[in-house]
Amino acid sequence: MKENLLTWLDRFLIADVFLVIIGFFWFAIALVGKSLGIPLGWELWYKLWQPVFNPAIAILFTGAILSWIIKKIGEKLNKSLGK
């Protein structure tokens, strides 16, 4: 059960990492475009920051910490059971 949960958590976090990376590149390109006066999606990115990218970053950090905690607890349980 624990391995199945960790597998799905890791898969979800990988997808979330790609969302955050894509959002970062979009931000960088849109910011350069805004500074040059070229509309490259800055307004749309800025509208999506609060409802999409901000929670994605929070989920990424929370999931990574949760995954680490679950793995550490599993290691301690395996040590105490002598496995």
C-alpha positions as CSV (number, residue, x, y, z in Angstrom):
1,M,0.0,0.0,0.0
2,K,2.8,2.5,1.0
3,E,4.7,1.7,-2.2
4,N,1.6,2.3,-4.3
5,L,1.0,5.6,-2.6
6,L,4.6,6.7,-3.0
7,T,4.5,5.7,-6.7
8,W,1.5,7.8,-7.4
9,L,2.8,10.7,-5.3
10,D,6.0,10.7,-7.3
11,R,4.2,10.6,-10.6
12,F,2.0,13.5,-9.6
13,L,5.1,15.5,-8.4
14,I,6.8,14.8,-11.7
15,A,3.9,16.2,-13.6
16,D,3.8,19.2,-11.2
17,V,7.5,19.8,-11.8
18,F,6.9,20.1,-15.5
19,L,4.0,22.5,-14.9
20,V,6.2,24.7,-12.8
21,I,9.1,24.6,-15.3
22,I,6.8,25.4,-18.2
23,G,5.3,28.3,-16.1
24,F,8.8,29.6,-15.4
25,F,9.8,29.6,-19.0
26,W,6.5,31.2,-20.0
27,F,7.2,33.9,-17.3
28,A,10.7,34.6,-18.6
29,I,9.6,34.8,-22.2
30,A,6.6,37.0,-21.3
31,L,8.7,39.3,-19.2
32,V,11.2,39.8,-21.9
33,G,8.3,40.5,-24.3
34,K,6.7,42.9,-21.9
35,S,10.0,44.8,-21.6
36,L,10.3,45.0,-25.4
37,G,6.7,46.0,-25.9
38,I,5.8,42.7,-27.6
39,P,2.7,40.9,-26.3
40,L,3.9,37.4,-25.4
41,G,1.3,36.5,-22.9
42,W,2.3,38.5,-19.8
43,E,-1.3,39.5,-19.0
44,L,-2.5,35.9,-19.2
45,W,0.4,34.5,-17.2
46,Y,-0.2,37.2,-14.5
47,K,-3.9,36.2,-14.4
48,L,-2.9,32.5,-14.0
49,W,-0.3,33.2,-11.3
50,Q,-2.6,33.1,-8.3
51,P,-5.0,30.3,-9.3
52,V,-2.5,28.0,-11.1
53,F,1.2,28.5,-10.7
54,N,1.3,29.6,-7.0
55,P,-0.6,26.5,-5.9
56,A,1.5,24.3,-8.2
57,I,4.7,25.5,-6.4
58,A,3.1,25.0,-3.0
59,I,2.0,21.4,-4.0
60,L,5.5,20.7,-5.3
61,F,7.2,21.6,-2.0
62,T,4.5,20.0,0.2
63,G,4.6,16.8,-1.8
64,A,8.4,16.6,-1.8
65,I,8.4,17.0,2.0
66,L,5.5,14.6,2.5
67,S,7.3,12.0,0.3
68,W,10.5,12.4,2.3
69,I,8.6,12.0,5.6
70,I,6.8,8.8,4.4
71,K,10.1,7.3,3.2
72,K,11.9,8.1,6.5
73,I,9.0,6.6,8.6
74,G,9.2,3.5,6.4
75,E,12.9,3.2,6.9
76,K,12.5,3.5,10.7
77,L,9.7,0.9,10.7
78,N,11.8,-1.5,8.6
79,K,14.7,-1.0,11.0
80,S,12.6,-1.6,14.1
81,L,11.0,-4.7,12.5
82,G,14.5,-6.0,11.5
83,K,13.9,-6.1,7.8
